[in-house]
Amino acid sequence: MHIKNFDPYDFSKKEIGGVSVYYKNLPWAPCINVYVVFNTGAFIDPIGKEGLSHYLEHMIFNGSKKIKNKKLQKEWSKKYALNSWNAYTNLYQTVFHLRCLPENYKDVLVGMKDMIFNPLLKAKDVEHERKVITQEAWKRFKNQKFLAYTRKYLENLYTGHNFSRVSSALGWPETIAKISHLDIKNYHKEKYVKKNMSIFLAGAIKEKDLKLVDVFVNNIPEGIFSEYEKGLVQKPKNKKSVVNSDDIGDPQEQVEITIYRATDWLPEKKAQIVPLFRSLIWDLLNERLRTEKGLCYGVTVKTWLHKDFSEIFMNIKTDEKNIEIVQKEFWTIIKEIEKGKHKKRFNVLKKVTIDQIISAELLSEDIVEGAINEKSKYGKITSLSEELINVKATTYKGIINFTKEVFNPEWTFTEIILPSKK
């Protein structure tokens, strides 16, 4: 639903019982979305026990003092939470979430508190989940060859940074194997505490509903906020990698080309340039490589802005004979932008971006997850009006300077994965 002049990201904040609570009433929402966020993710995991935060997340769904087992939790979710009780762990956080009808809000908070803070954490369940999580890891890493290549790739790009030791919150098969029952119990006691958590509420939430949050946070241990050592992104050790897909355990029919740039954390003023930068690069690459030359089905341009580093890259799959022309076109476009050639196109895309922001149709969960992400990266939630101001303030000169900084050849990594020979 779209309401004129309504800002879905203009969250209110209140400290309740020592916990930061962010909340937003969404007039169209029939449900309340509840998110309990812990500052514990892959970058917090101890060295050699990568995957511990994610492992603990799994254990929360294996029964608690009042809701004794996984089956009863599922029944509880169906009865009170529209079968939506779930969680995820990323590089920085573990997030438990659900949505419920307003009449079930009180029961939902009681159940969530019990499951999150009073889990049974049985030894037999630890071993059961170890098998499940190990299978989840191998689904990602495929085989030993691909796992080894993933590690080599990260070490090349992120020497001295936390991202060099983790590919995701999953950890690695060998580190999952090392996590003990005691590790999980101690980690829960240390990390699931007031100082290390926040709560986000969005949807059919009203000011009076916050009183129940006071009950939710009551008697939760204070604890301490989890810190980790932030590294700096270095130049890649090797600026180019050409490998056969068979040799890395990931056979492919086409060549895959990725031009990748890892950077340090981007402050908000610089990050505001990124959406228009990405849009301009994609528009030009797609026009030349697909529309004009027919070299591919499509081009991917991604920008992932994290809490302490950023990833910017172009990816394309094409015929092996097109390797040189793809690289040449990419760097030609970069040079053209730096020389100010595409200002008119930039202005058109800027208008489109503003219209897209204004007209975006968002689900309640999209809004609250966007708010959590913004809070993690910048320590605050950027409102819709602030986002529009930032986009409108972006100039082509800013795009030129950003392009020069980001796609400095000395800091750029090119990966070419050749098609299978089998």
N, C-alpha and C positions, 0 to 999 in steps of 0.2 A: 504494500500500500504506500502511496506517495502523498504526503501532506505538505503543502506549500509553506516554506519558511520554518519547517520543523528540522531541528538538527539532531539526528539520532546518536551522534557521538559526543554530545554535550552532557557527559556524565556528572553526577553529583558524587561527592566523597564524604564519608563520615568515619571517624575512628570509633569503633565499638569494641569495648573490652580489650583494647590493645591491638586490634586487627583493623587494617584498612579495608573499608567496604565501599565499592564503587557501584552505583546503581542508576538505572535509567528507565523511566516509564515510557513505554511505546504504546500509544493510544490504540493501535490496531491489533495488538497482540492478545490472543486469548489465553496464553500460557505465561508462566514465570520460568525464566531460564536461570539456573543456579550453577555457578562455577566456583569451585574451591581450588585455588592456585597455590602450589608450593614451589619455593625457589630451590628446586633440586632437579637437575637434568644431567645430561651426559657430561657437561663440562665440570660439574660438581663431583662426579664419580671419582673414587680413589684410583690412582694409577695401578694397573694390574687387575682392577675390579670393574672395568668399564662395562656398563649395562646394569649396574646396581639400582639406579633410580627407576629404570624401566621394569626391572625384576620385581621391585617392591610394589610398583603400580599393579602388576599382575596379581600379587598376593592379596591385595585388598579385596579382590573379588572371590576369595576362597572361603568366606565365612567370617563372622564376627560374634561378639558376645550374645547379641540378641537375634541376629539373622545368621543361623548356624553354618550354612553351607552355600555353595554356588547355586544350587537349584532353588533354594529359598530366596536368594538374592534376586534371581531372575523373576520369580513370582512377585516379589516386592516391587520390582521395577515395572512389571505389567500393571499391578494394582494402583500404584501411587505416581509413577513417573512416566506414563505413556510408553513404557518399554524402552526408555532412552538412557538409562543409567550406564555411563561409559567413562573412559579416561584416555589420556594420551600423554606421552612424555617426549619432549624435544631436547634440544641442546641445553636449555636453560631451566625448564620448568616441568613439573608434573601437574596435570590439570584433571580434576574430577568434575563431571558435569552431567546435567540432566535438565529436562523441562517437565513441568507439571501444571495441572489445572490449579487455579488459586485456592480452591477448597482443600487441596491436598498438600499445600505448601508447608504447613506445620508438621505433618507426618513425614514429609520428605526430609526436612531438616533433622528430625529425630533419627531417621534411618541413616542418612548420610553421616551424621556424627558418629553413630555406632560403628558403621562399616569402615570409616576412614581412621578413627582413633582407637577403636577396640578390636582390631583384626585378630584372629586366632593365630595366624602365622605358624601353622603346624609343620613339622619337619617333613611329613609325607606329602603335604601340598607343595612344599618347596621343591621336592624332587619331581613331582608331577609337572609343575610349571617349568622346571628346567628343560624337560623334554619338549614342551610346547614352544618355549622361547628359542631353543636351539633350532627347531624347525623353522621358526620365523626368521632367524638369522640366515640360515642356508637358503631360504627363499630369496633373500636379498643378495647374498654373495655367490649363489649358484654352485660354486665348486672351489677347490683350493687354488686353482690358477687365477680365477677372477678375484678371489679374496686377496691373494698376494699382490695382484696388480692394483687393486684399490688402495692397499696400504702404501705401495710405492708411489702412487699418484698423489696421495695426501701428503706424504713426507716431502715430496718434491715441491709442492705448492705452499705448504704451511709449516716449514721448519721453525721450531720455537714457539708455535702457536698450539693451543689446545686441540684445534681441528686436525692436527697431524696424528693424534692418537685415537680419534673416534671418527667413524663414518656416519654414525647416527646414534640415537639413544639406545639402540639394541646392544651395543658393545660388539664383541667378537666371539665366535664360538668357544675359543680357548679361555676367554675371560669369564664368560657365562658359566663355564665348567668350574671355575675357581670360587664362585660366590657361595658362601656357606649360609646355613640356617642362622647362625649367630650374626653374621654380617647383616642379614636382612632385619633381624630383631633390633640390633643396635642402630641401624640406619633409620628405621622407623622412629625410634625413641629420640634420635638426634635431629632429624629433619622435619618431622611432622609436628611443628610447634608454632606458637603464635607469631613469634618474631620472623618466621620464615614463610608466612602465608598471607594471602589476601583473598577477598571474596568479591565476586562480580555478580550482580543481579540485573536482569533486563527483561522487559516484557510488561506483563500486567502487575507490576510491582508498585506498591504505594508506600508512602512514608511510614504508615502505621505498621507495615510488615517488617520493618527493621527491628522492632522490639524483639522479635523471635530470634534474630541473629545474636542478640545479647545472650540468650539461652544457649544457642549453638556454640559460642566461643567460651562459655563459662567452663572453668576447670581444665581447659587445655593448657599444658605446660608452656611457660614463657619461652624458654630456649634462647637460641641466638640465630642471627641471620647468617646464612651460608655464603662465604666468600670463596673466590677462586682466583688463581693467578692469571691475569690477562696478558697474553703475549702480543707481539706485533707481527704483522704480516711482512715477510721478507720477499726479496726477488726470488722467482723460481730458480732452483739449482740448474735445471735444464729448461730451455725455452721452447723445445719442440720434442715431441714423441711420435714416432711412427711405428706402429705395431700391427701384427696380423691378428685378426679377431680369434683365430684358432689358438694362438699362443697365449691369449689371456683368458681362455675358457668362455668366450662369449661369441660364438660363430654368427656372422651376419652376412646377408646377401649383398649389401651395398657398402660403400665406404662411408664412414661417419667422421665428420670434421667438426671440431669444437675449438673456437678461439675464446680463451678464458682469461679473465683478470680477477685476481683476488686483491682486495684492498682492506685497509683498516676500517674501523667503524666510521660511518659517514655522519657528521653532525646534521641536525635537522635542516639547516639552511641549505646544505649541499644535497641532502637526500631529496629535497623538494624538486630538484632538477631531474631526478632519475626517471619518473614516469614519462616525461616528454622526451628525454634522451632515448629511452627504450623504444618509444613509439616512432621516433624519427628513423632510428637505425633499422627497425623492422620494416617500416614502410619502404625504405629505399632498397634494402636487400631483397625483400619479397618481389618488388617490382622488377628488379634486374635479373634475379636468379630464376624466378618462376614465371612471371608474366611475360617478360621479354625473351628470355633464353630457354625457358622450359627445362631447366636443369634438375628440378626437384618438385616434390609435391608441395612443400612448404618450408619455411625457415622459422626456427625458434630463436627468440631473443629473450633472455631471462635476466632479471635483476633481483637478487635475494639479499635483503638488508637485515642483518642480524644485530645482536646486542653489542658485539665487539669486533665484527668484521663484516665484509660484504662480498658478494659474488656477482659478477657481471659476465655474461657469455652469450655467444652465438653458436648455434648447433644446426647442422644440416646433414641429411643423408642423400647421397647422389651416386652416380656412376664413377668408377675409379678414374676414368679419363678426365674428369672435371675438377680434380684436386687443385691444380694450379689456378684455374680460372676463378674458382670460388674464393681462394685466398686473395687473389689479385683484386677481385671486385670488392671484397670486404675492406681492404686497406685503401683502395681508391675512394670509397665512400667516406672513410674516416678522414682522409686528406681533404676531400671536398667540403666536409662539414667544418673542418679547422680553418679553411679559407673563406668561410662565410657563404658558400654557394647555395645553400638550401634554406635560406631565411624565409622565403615565401611559403614553402612547404611547412616549415616549422610553425608559422602563424596559423595556417589552416588546421594543423594537428592540435595546436594549443586550444583553438576554439572547440574542436571536437572533444578534447579531454575535459574541458570545463562543462560542456553539455552532458557528457557521460557521467560526471560526478553529480551534477544536479539531478539527472534523471534516473540514477541507479535505483533499482528495486532490490532491497536487501531483506533477508530473513532475520529474525531476531537473533538467531545464533551467529549469523555472519557479523552482526553489529558487535555483540559481546566478545567474540573471538578477535575481531579487529581491534577492539579496545584493549584487550589483554596483550596483544602483540605490540601495540603502540606504547603501552605502559612499560613493557619489558625493554624496548629499545631506547626510549627517550625519557623514561621516568614520569611521563604524563600522557594523557589521552588527547590526541589532536582532534579538535572538533571539525565538523564538516565546513564550517565557515572559515576556520583557519586553513584547512586544506585548499579551499578555493582561493584564498588570499595568496597562499604560497605559489599555486600554479599560475595565477594571474601575474605574480611578480617575477616569474621566470622569464629571462630574456634570452635571445639567441646568442648574445655574447657569453652568457653563463653556460650555454650548451657548448660553445666553442672551447671555453676554458676547461670544462669538465671532460670533454672528449680528449683534449691534449693530455690532461692529467691521467685519465683512466687508461687510455690505449697507447700509452708510452710503450714502444716495442720492447724496451728493456725489462718491463714488468709483465709482459703478456706471454701466455703459454698457449701453444697450438698443439692439439692432440689429433692425430690422424689414425683411425682404426681401419685397417684394410679388410676387404671382404674375405670370407672363408675360401680356402683353396680346395676344400674337400668337395 
